[in-house]
């Protein structure tokens, strides 16, 4: 997210309509809610996805008239917005992430920083094939 320090730097371009993520895991948990409004002690199934978010690159004219694809990259693993959990019902569809080969790989030696994030084969940037 872009936050402006003053009104001079306000980004007037419309926000990107989607968030993109790589699914790292598909999970469920049986939850017993014991807070206000509790009905009974019956466990309820809760499904969720563990994802690694992509970050949309700088705004460039994209789309059919510009003949350019949107570009994304992974934010740093240590960032607060690198990973998240989402409800599977919020997923609209899948899309093809095509490596932007001209930018190379993030880890030239093929050794990533995290086995959980599976970042060893990551490319520096990707095109979104919608």
C-alpha positions in Angstrom: 0.0 0.0 0.0 1.1 3.5 -0.8 0.8 6.0 2.0 1.3 9.7 1.2 2.9 12.1 3.7 1.2 15.1 2.2 -1.6 15.9 -0.3 1.1 16.7 -2.9 2.0 13.0 -3.2 -1.4 11.4 -3.3 -1.6 8.6 -5.9 -4.6 9.3 -8.1 -4.5 6.1 -10.1 -7.2 3.6 -9.3 -6.1 0.7 -7.1 -5.5 -2.6 -8.7 -8.8 -4.6 -8.7 -7.2 -7.9 -7.4 -4.6 -9.3 -5.0 -2.5 -12.1 -6.2 -1.0 -14.9 -4.1 0.8 -18.2 -4.2 -1.0 -20.8 -2.2 1.4 -22.5 0.2 -1.1 -24.7 2.1 -4.7 -25.7 2.3 -5.9 -26.3 5.8 -8.9 -26.8 8.0 -9.4 -26.6 11.7 -12.2 -27.7 14.0 -13.0 -24.7 16.1 -15.1 -24.5 19.3 -16.3 -20.9 19.8 -16.7 -20.0 23.5 -17.3 -16.2 23.2 -20.4 -14.0 23.4 -23.3 -15.5 21.6 -22.1 -19.1 21.9 -24.8 -21.6 21.1 -23.1 -24.9 22.1 -19.7 -26.6 22.3 -20.0 -28.3 18.9 -16.9 -27.9 16.8 -17.3 -26.0 13.5 -15.1 -26.7 10.5 -13.0 -23.7 9.4 -11.2 -23.8 6.0 -8.4 -21.5 5.2 -5.5 -21.0 2.8 -2.0 -20.0 3.8 -0.7 -17.7 1.0 2.4 -15.7 0.0 1.3 -12.5 -1.4 2.5 -10.9 -4.7 3.1 -7.2 -4.8 1.8 -5.3 -7.9 4.6 -3.4 -9.6 4.5 0.3 -10.4 1.5 1.5 -12.3 2.0 1.4 -16.0 -0.6 1.5 -18.7 -1.8 -2.1 -19.1 -4.6 -3.8 -20.7 -5.8 -4.5 -24.3 -5.2 -0.9 -25.6 -1.7 -0.7 -24.1 -0.8 -4.3 -25.1 1.0 -4.8 -21.8 0.5 -7.3 -19.0 0.4 -6.4 -15.3 3.6 -7.2 -13.4 4.0 -8.5 -9.9 6.9 -9.5 -7.6 7.2 -11.0 -4.2 7.7 -8.6 -1.3 10.6 -9.4 1.1 10.0 -12.4 3.3 10.5 -10.4 6.5 7.7 -7.9 5.5 4.4 -7.8 7.4 2.5 -8.2 4.2 4.5 -11.2 2.8 2.2 -13.9 4.1 -1.5 -14.2 5.0 -4.5 -16.4 5.6 -7.6 -16.2 3.4 -11.0 -17.9 3.2 -11.1 -20.2 0.1 -14.5 -18.8 -0.8 -12.8 -15.4 -1.4 -10.6 -16.8 -4.2 -12.0 -15.8 -7.6 -9.9 -18.0 -9.9 -6.4 -19.0 -10.7 -4.2 -17.3 -13.3 -0.9 -18.1 -14.9 2.2 -16.3 -13.5 4.8 -16.1 -16.2 8.4 -15.3 -15.2 9.8 -12.1 -16.6 13.0 -13.9 -17.7 14.9 -10.7 -18.5 14.9 -9.7 -14.8 16.5 -13.0 -13.7 16.0 -15.1 -10.5 15.9 -13.7 -7.0 18.5 -16.3 -5.8 21.1 -17.0 -8.5 22.5 -19.9 -6.5 19.1 -21.6 -6.3 19.1 -21.6 -2.5 16.2 -19.8 -1.0 15.7 -18.3 2.4 12.7 -20.3 3.5 11.6 -23.9 2.9 8.1 -23.0 3.9 7.9 -20.1 1.4 9.4 -22.3 -1.3 11.3 -19.2 -2.6 14.4 -21.0 -4.1 13.1 -21.0 -7.7 11.5 -17.6 -7.6 12.0 -15.1 -10.3 12.5 -11.3 -9.7 9.2 -10.4 -11.5 6.2 -12.1 -13.1 3.7 -11.2 -15.7 0.1 -12.0 -14.9 -1.6 -14.0 -17.7 -5.3 -13.2 -17.3 
